Amino acid sequence: VLLTRPLRGGQNAVARAWIPLLGVFAAVLAAYPWLRAEPLIEALAVIGLVPSWPMALGAVGLASLIVLLFARVGRRAAVLVFGLSGLAIALGFPPAGRTLLSAETALTAAAPRFDAPLAGKSGHQESAGHGVRGIALDSHLENSAGLPPGTVVATVHLVDAAGRTGPGVPLRLGTETGEWAVERPDLLPLGLSAPAPWLSWVAGDFFGQRYRALLPAPSAPVSGAPVGIRIERAPGLPADLGIALHQVEIRGGA
């Protein structure tokens, strides 16, 4: 209907912006690997949006553009609604994070720890008490089929200058991370526990999966101000279990 109905005045400006936007979102929702049970929520997560009042107002504003297409509106009114909607959506984006991982890292029995400084480019130390609201951690497990759901495979800590750690935040199988080959034909009948994948890729005759966990900021060490972050493989795990870290990002820091 929108494509065939004659449009006049400001309606043409609205249509030129709205119709391509619909096409882009339709492509995102229909394209591999973003097929999900809740495609709208997943699509918003892909571009970094989180549920918020600004985002909701922006969505309402964009939806109102459809109504404007069927009404006699001027160009100025159409541009005003479109601009205010875009501003509201922009305000719904989360604060920029800072990546601590430059390349994929594996936690193994021989190398069970990952350490990174919290100092930014300016040298300012970030901590849970100075703006860090959480940590985004992308990971997957290898050879985890023998572990029960809920097994703690790693712990995320803040570290002080002396190397002492505060209480950590756990990374658990089936909740924050999971087996990368959970859909492999020989593992699929086992019904392995895994969260919804963040990214999927073709790995032969199945989809490999990578997972994202949004963790709260760990507590700071009581002995001193934190200067770094540590992700440590849990003791007692099978020797062949691997934990691949794809991205470690501080959220909300300066």
JOSULPE-V142897 format. One record per backbone hydrogen bond with DSSP energy under -0.5 kcal/mol. CO is the residue of the C=O (numbers start at 1). NH is the residue of the N-H. Records with the same first field share a line. If there is no record, write none. Layout:
CO=NH / NH
//
This chain:
1=5
8=11
9=12 / 13
10=14
11=15
12=16
13=17
14=18
15=19
17=21
18=22
19=23
20=24
21=25
22=26
23=27
24=28
25=29
26=30
27=31
31=34
36=39
38=42
39=43
40=44
41=45
42=46
43=47
44=49
45=48
48=94
52=56
53=57
54=58
55=59
56=60
57=61
58=62
59=63
60=64
61=65
62=65 / 66
63=66 / 67
64=68
65=69
66=70
67=70
68=71
71=73
73=10
74=78
75=79
76=80
77=81
78=82
79=83
80=84
81=85
82=86
83=87
84=88
85=89
86=90
87=91
88=92
89=92
90=93
92=50
98=250
100=102
105=245
106=108
107=243
111=108
112=233
114=231
116=229
118=126
120=123
124=120
127=130 / 132
131=133
133=217
134=251
135=137 / 215
136=249
137=213
138=246 / 247
139=211
140=244
141=180
142=242
144=147
148=151
151=153 / 173
153=234
154=171
155=157 / 232
156=169
157=230
158=166
159=227 / 228
160=163
164=160
167=219
169=156
170=172
171=153 / 154
172=175 / 176 / 177
173=150
177=174
178=141
179=182
180=209
181=184
184=187 / 188
185=189
187=190
188=191
199=210
201=208
203=205
206=203 / 208
208=201
210=198 / 199
211=139
213=137 / 215
215=135
219=158
221=224
225=161
227=118 / 119
228=159
229=116
230=157 / 232
231=114
232=155
234=237
238=241
239=109
242=142 / 244
243=107 / 245
244=140 / 246
245=105
247=138
248=100 / 101
249=136
250=98
251=133 / 134
//
